[in-house]
Amino acid sequence: MPNPSERPHPMPHRSPVRIRVQRDGPLLVEGPVEVVGEDGEVTVSRRFTVAVCTCRRSRIFPWCDTSHRRREKRPGEGGAV
């Protein structure tokens, strides 16, 4: 959410990009997208929707390979006691 002091920047000729956030999953971004890594490396996907890894376990990072599904649950996280 933008700060109240921030004014939205006009986006001529472009619609806002939709990003869907999932608990314990990737960010789903309507593509095509360019992802710029910490080291400045640019990775491009031309797909209509891409899954961007947020757990950093993916073997194809920055794209999600569902590695987050194999993680161990921490005590008190979900499930029965």
C-alpha positions as CSV (number, residue, x, y, z in Angstrom):
1,M,0.0,0.0,0.0
2,P,1.5,3.3,-0.9
3,N,2.3,5.8,1.8
4,P,-0.3,8.6,2.0
5,S,2.4,11.1,0.9
6,E,3.2,9.2,-2.3
7,R,1.3,10.1,-5.4
8,P,0.6,7.3,-7.9
9,H,2.8,7.6,-11.0
10,P,0.8,7.6,-14.2
11,M,1.4,4.5,-16.3
12,P,0.8,5.6,-19.9
13,H,0.1,2.8,-22.3
14,R,0.4,0.1,-19.6
15,S,-1.9,-1.6,-17.2
16,P,-0.7,-2.3,-13.7
17,V,0.9,-5.7,-13.3
18,R,-1.1,-8.2,-11.2
19,I,0.9,-10.1,-8.5
20,R,-0.9,-12.8,-6.5
21,V,0.6,-13.6,-3.1
22,Q,0.2,-17.1,-1.7
23,R,0.9,-18.2,1.8
24,D,3.9,-20.5,1.8
25,G,4.2,-20.4,-2.0
26,P,5.5,-18.3,-4.9
27,L,4.4,-14.9,-6.1
28,L,2.3,-15.4,-9.2
29,V,3.1,-12.5,-11.6
30,E,1.3,-11.8,-14.9
31,G,4.0,-11.8,-17.5
32,P,6.0,-11.3,-19.4
33,V,8.5,-10.3,-16.7
34,E,12.1,-9.4,-16.1
35,V,13.6,-10.3,-12.7
36,V,16.8,-8.5,-11.6
37,G,18.8,-10.5,-9.0
38,E,20.9,-9.1,-6.2
39,D,24.0,-9.4,-8.5
40,G,22.3,-7.5,-11.3
41,E,21.7,-10.6,-13.5
42,V,18.5,-10.2,-15.5
43,T,16.3,-13.2,-16.1
44,V,13.4,-13.0,-18.5
45,S,10.2,-15.0,-18.9
46,R,7.7,-14.5,-21.7
47,R,5.0,-16.7,-20.2
48,F,1.6,-15.3,-19.5
49,T,2.0,-16.1,-15.7
50,V,5.2,-16.9,-13.9
51,A,5.8,-18.2,-10.4
52,V,8.6,-16.3,-8.7
53,C,10.3,-18.3,-5.9
54,T,10.1,-16.7,-2.4
55,C,11.6,-19.6,-0.4
56,R,15.0,-19.6,-2.2
57,R,15.0,-23.4,-2.3
58,S,14.3,-23.6,-6.1
59,R,16.9,-25.2,-8.3
60,I,15.7,-22.9,-11.1
61,F,15.7,-19.7,-9.0
62,P,14.3,-17.1,-9.4
63,W,11.5,-19.3,-10.9
64,C,9.5,-21.6,-8.6
65,D,10.0,-25.4,-8.9
66,T,7.6,-26.2,-6.0
67,S,10.5,-27.0,-3.6
68,H,8.6,-25.0,-1.0
69,R,6.2,-28.0,-0.8
70,R,8.9,-30.3,0.5
71,R,9.9,-28.1,3.4
72,E,9.6,-29.3,7.0
73,K,6.9,-27.7,9.1
74,R,8.1,-25.7,12.1
75,P,6.6,-26.5,15.6
76,G,3.2,-24.8,15.9
77,E,2.8,-24.4,12.1
78,G,-0.4,-25.8,10.8
79,G,-1.7,-29.4,11.2
80,A,-2.8,-31.2,14.4
81,V,-0.8,-31.2,17.6
